[in-house]
Amino acid sequence: WLGSIGFRNDMQAVVYDRQGVNYCGRLWWMLKWAGHEAVAVLDGGWQAWQASGAPMQSGPPTALTATAFELQPSLARLIDANGVLSQLGRPEQTILDARAEARYRGEVEPLDPVAGHIPGALNRAFALNLGSDGCFKPAEQLRSEFAALLAGRNPASVVHHCGSGVSAIPNLIAMEVAGLGRATLYGGSWSDWCSDRTRPMAQG
């Protein structure tokens, strides 16, 4: 598909949305997973672009000539439920849940059949990474906030998840902005985890 729209291996990709990096972040991650390092997030999204007075256009995009995009070795780390379960409770793994606090605690659950979280998971709602201007907080501030949350845990041990593997990405990107490296994504996230009632689950 990337080749069909004219995207090439030598291109710089810039992804954006108007939803606080919640959706374009997933595309950022998927391109990294496809082995494409040259992909960036437009800080502040579409709103920031408009506010800057930068040029805009409407109508269909300019068609590019189809090419052959070649998948490269993955630049993103992905783990499944069995991988998470095998390391549950061990210091080598720190689970970070990006859902809102009420969903994390199991007080509400609008989407999945079971409310709660993976035992031992820490909580950081993905919206906490952005300032009032919709841009990522400064790197030093993000580093300080993650350091306080991790409380001495190794940033390399972090496995990000959310409800369905989308809103976890802003946390993953924020850790990179903070200089803490590229962590792992549990793509199936809570929807996948709670689909098997034999897996341990917690509330509160």
C-alpha positions in Angstrom: 0.0 0.0 0.0 2.8 2.4 0.8 4.3 1.9 -2.6 0.9 2.2 -4.3 0.5 5.8 -3.0 4.1 6.7 -4.1 5.9 6.4 -0.8 9.5 5.4 -1.2 12.2 4.1 1.2 14.2 7.3 0.7 11.4 9.7 1.7 11.0 11.6 5.0 7.5 11.0 6.4 5.8 13.6 8.6 2.5 12.4 10.2 -0.1 14.5 11.9 -3.7 14.6 13.1 -5.9 16.9 15.2 -6.4 14.4 18.1 -3.3 15.0 20.2 -1.1 12.5 18.4 -3.5 9.7 19.3 -3.9 8.4 15.7 -1.0 9.7 13.7 1.3 8.3 16.4 0.1 4.8 15.5 1.2 5.5 11.9 4.5 6.7 13.2 4.9 3.5 15.0 3.8 1.3 12.1 6.3 2.9 9.8 9.1 2.2 12.4 7.8 -1.3 12.6 8.1 -1.5 8.8 11.7 -0.5 9.1 11.4 3.1 8.1 13.3 5.4 10.5 12.7 8.7 8.6 9.3 9.4 10.1 8.5 12.4 12.4 5.4 13.6 14.2 4.2 17.2 13.5 4.3 18.7 17.0 1.0 20.3 17.8 -0.7 18.6 14.9 -3.0 20.3 12.3 -4.0 23.0 14.8 -0.4 24.1 15.2 0.1 24.1 11.4 -3.0 26.3 11.0 -2.0 28.7 13.8 1.5 29.2 12.2 0.0 30.5 9.0 1.6 27.8 7.0 0.2 27.0 3.5 -2.9 24.8 3.2 -4.8 23.3 0.4 -8.1 21.4 -0.1 -9.3 18.9 -2.6 -7.7 15.6 -3.6 -4.0 15.2 -3.0 -1.5 15.4 -5.8 -1.0 11.9 -7.2 2.4 10.4 -7.0 3.8 7.7 -9.2 3.5 4.2 -7.7 6.7 2.7 -6.5 7.9 -0.4 -4.7 8.3 0.2 -1.0 10.5 -2.5 0.5 10.0 -3.6 4.1 13.2 -3.4 6.2 14.1 -5.0 9.5 11.8 -3.7 12.2 12.8 -0.7 14.2 10.0 -1.1 16.7 9.6 -3.7 19.5 6.3 -5.5 19.7 5.2 -8.0 22.3 2.1 -10.2 22.6 0.0 -11.3 25.6 2.0 -14.5 26.2 5.2 -12.4 26.2 3.8 -10.0 28.7 2.4 -12.9 30.9 5.8 -14.7 30.9 7.4 -11.6 32.5 4.6 -10.5 34.7 5.9 -9.4 38.1 9.5 -9.5 37.1 11.8 -6.4 37.3 12.7 -6.9 33.7 9.3 -5.7 32.6 7.4 -2.5 33.6 3.9 -2.2 32.2 2.6 1.3 31.5 -1.1 1.8 30.9 -2.1 4.9 28.9 -5.8 4.8 29.5 -7.6 7.4 31.7 -7.4 6.8 35.4 -11.0 5.7 35.8 -10.6 3.0 33.1 -7.3 1.9 34.6 -8.8 1.5 38.0 -11.8 -0.4 36.6 -14.4 2.2 37.7 -15.7 2.5 34.1 -15.2 0.4 31.0 -17.0 1.7 27.9 -15.5 -0.7 25.4 -14.3 -4.0 26.8 -16.2 -6.7 28.6 -14.0 -6.6 31.6 -12.9 -3.5 33.6 -9.5 -3.2 35.3 -5.9 -3.4 34.4 -2.9 -5.8 34.1 -1.6 -6.5 37.6 1.4 -4.3 38.5 0.8 -1.9 35.6 1.6 1.8 36.2 -0.8 4.4 34.8 0.0 7.5 32.8 -2.9 8.8 30.7 -1.6 9.7 27.2 -2.9 13.3 27.3 -0.4 14.1 30.1 2.4 14.3 27.5 1.0 17.5 25.9 0.9 21.0 27.2 -2.0 23.4 26.9 -0.8 24.4 23.4 -1.3 20.8 22.2 2.5 20.3 21.7 4.7 17.8 23.6 6.0 19.1 26.9 9.7 20.0 27.0 12.0 17.0 27.0 13.4 17.9 30.5 9.8 18.0 31.9 8.9 14.7 30.3 12.0 13.1 31.6 11.3 14.3 35.1 7.7 13.1 35.0 8.6 9.6 33.7 11.5 9.3 36.2 9.0 10.0 39.0 6.5 7.5 37.6 9.1 4.7 37.0 10.7 5.3 40.5 14.0 3.8 39.6 12.8 1.2 37.1 14.7 0.8 33.9 13.1 2.7 31.0 14.2 0.0 28.7 11.9 -2.4 30.6 8.7 -0.5 29.7 5.9 -2.1 27.8 3.3 0.4 26.7 -0.4 -0.5 26.3 -3.8 1.0 26.4 -7.2 -0.2 25.2 -6.3 -1.3 21.7 -2.7 -0.3 21.1 -3.4 3.2 19.7 -3.4 5.7 22.5 -0.3 4.0 24.1 1.8 5.5 21.3 1.9 9.1 22.6 3.5 7.7 25.8 6.0 5.8 23.7 6.9 8.9 21.7 7.1 11.0 24.8 9.7 8.7 26.2 11.7 9.1 23.1 11.3 12.9 23.2 12.6 12.7 26.8 15.7 10.8 25.7 14.6 7.6 27.4 14.9 5.3 24.3 12.4 3.3 22.3 10.2 1.1 24.5 8.0 -1.9 23.6 4.4 -1.9 22.5 1.8 -4.5 23.6 -0.3 -4.1 20.4 -3.3 -6.1 21.6 -3.5 -4.1 24.9 -6.3 -4.4 27.3 -8.9 -5.6 24.7 -6.7 -8.6 24.0 -5.6 -9.2 27.6 -9.1 -9.3 29.0 -10.5 -11.5 26.2 -9.0 -14.5 28.0 -10.5 -14.7 31.5 -7.7 -17.0 32.7 -5.2 -14.1 32.6 -4.8 -12.2 35.9 -6.6 -8.9 36.2 -6.7 -6.2 38.8 -8.8 -3.2 39.9 -8.2 -0.2 42.0 
